[in-house]
């Protein structure tokens, strides 16, 4: 286990001292790679409702050292505009080199799909299903567990190191919204493909996202639409996807649709499936006209004439993405993610209006929300979910990680990425996560005690100029770095007692762990 | 009642005002458990026609397949065979065609309704177990009156006093580096003592819980009997729960989750895995608790059942009525309760669902009053007039 000695600590410290004078922020929020930031650290507290603190905590997975100063200089609104145009932001080379090491992440779709199907056919549950469904057989390889793990690692690495922070948060938002549970049995590989699709449209049009999800092989398997077939005798179409499409992906449960609507949507989507192992492009979306119910359907009062084939489904997606209930449902969910658990109704209404007027263009929708008074100046707090908690701690401590050692910690907090079984996605309200404090404390202690595998924190380099300062003063600086504002004097005095007069800096890891584990850092 | 093993610890909470009753364990079978598959009504001749592929291999007496006959009309799926002995011992009962008034066929709406114990899940915010703990004033100050073996408290325990979600009772420990201690934990506690935001309050509750669980020394001296729990979350959680029960921590109600019952596709193999785990876990739990079962009642229930006819993917879609399992020393077992509505076209509802003939609250209310000794049914199940089926002694 790696421990930093006091000597090493001072050595790094002196280096940081020299580097600290290279302050700089040239108008672009240049998110640094995993090396220690060379910017000046803030020497004044920042209020928790300061727009600078707000944008750094909500449009990113939390500030890195020096980011507060940088955004103070460029202005919070400029940061919003920068992050709304991710295509103009060069990605951090440090991230790209890390991602390049994840083999399954970069497989071409054909190979990935083949491996998925190979494995799926070897899965016990699937094997039994295969027997029942008379699916074609194939050799049985091992479970490609690395696929799931590498995608989870990639999610963490991007959250920690990407410069397109808002884009990453939106990818996660859609991944929760269109949740797929890859371990349902048969779509481990396909979630990686699904992720690429969501990634492509994360800041684009809602209609494109909806179609990407509706034709995603992972989703087709997860919610069973791959087996949604026109009525034959007593056996009717499979309603699973149709129901969640209305309830969770578009209209919301209280939009007033009926069971009949669900059944009609299911009929319209009969035949939306994926190719089997014996077909030309295994695992790719395919419309099977022989499985499609070609009769007339009536959905939400709209008549879909008989004989339209695949166009039935396309029209359903049009209808749903233009529906005012969808605009409101998605807008409310976005406001819950970025503003508050119970967002102001007037804000939701304005964002929904932007959704309708822009035809569901996420840039317009997000821009309306982020530039609003309620977002920038409201008193609203968001309780970090475990992923946000963990990543924000790594960012503010300038940690270096491969991501894999972090996954068990997220699991202990119930928030391992892409690991949520229900179609409703990971919850986004404080009440669902308040019970996860104990595992957060354990993580903070392990992180600062260098016990998290493949993850290191340059404790020492985080300080400005510790020489000759009192323990309370050093503790003040560290707490200001992590929390945006220093702990009150009384608490600083208590914490200062953790150190010994001869070696005040030895307690720095403990102080940092306490800041990360304490109540203030749990809020965004 | 049989003499119970008794043990005095600092965490035994003696009732003051009202007598404490049985311990109630609710197993939530999430996803919509198919009562027509688990407890097939083989005496109803319509089943094979409605389920041409699914009723093969177990669910139909004609095709044998090892289905266990219970009473000449209902059967037990062979994968639930471990439960047969409990049924013959009269420890296990089934209530069939049971369910809630919710007909949304949405998992989330139906779960809200059934866990909140009302006719419409959006009409109240608290769960029926919460209202039981609130209205049943036993004077207990145990922090573990209600426990859910899960990450998050389910709806059924929303707002419950002295209740917590405990993902793993035996692994809930906080162990910072020894050389930092005890100052580190003390400092952290001090940080959480200052403010009254949700995080600070939750932190203080976590510290209390750590302290309380430490006193129990779970997982150490109190090794389980040789009860044969199967692998998997359900068996593990029931094992943890049995430990909590035997440790006499003042537990009154517990919720255990079992997911995956949403079988739209290839139902037979999926249910086979789930039923095997359920049967073996419950049997192990009963064996583990031994004499304690005299004071424990288990209810295994689901948010809804499934469509009477199978779909084109050899699965079934969301339906309405289903079967509910009751288990315990005070259950009048060895019987299937409830009125069978029939599977004919005229008898199913307009959607083709098995209609509910027994509101689940009739069953739960009886248990709450007779086994949990709570006289305030009007508070536990508001605006509902229960009619007991006499499922308990």
Interface residues (C-beta under 8 A of the other chain):
Chain A: X125 X128 X129 X131 X132 X133 X223 X224 X227 X228 X229 X230 X231 X232 X233 X234 X235 X236 X237 X238 X239 X240 X243 X247 X253 X259 X262 X381 X383 X414 X421 X422 X424 X427 X430 X432 X434 X435 X436 X437 X438 X441 X442 X445 X449 X451 X491 X494 X495 X497 X498 X510 X513 X514 X517 X518 X519 X520 X522 X523
Chain B: X49 X50 X52 X53 X104 X105 X106 X107 X108 X109 X151 X152 X153 X164 X165 X167 X172 X174 X175 X176 X177 X180 X183 X184 X187 X188 X190 X191 X192 X194 X195 X197 X198 X199 X200 X202 X203 X206 X209 X210 X259 X260 X262 X264 X265 X266 X268 X269 X270 X272 X273 X307 X309 X310 X311 X312 X313 X314 X315 X317 X318 X351 X352
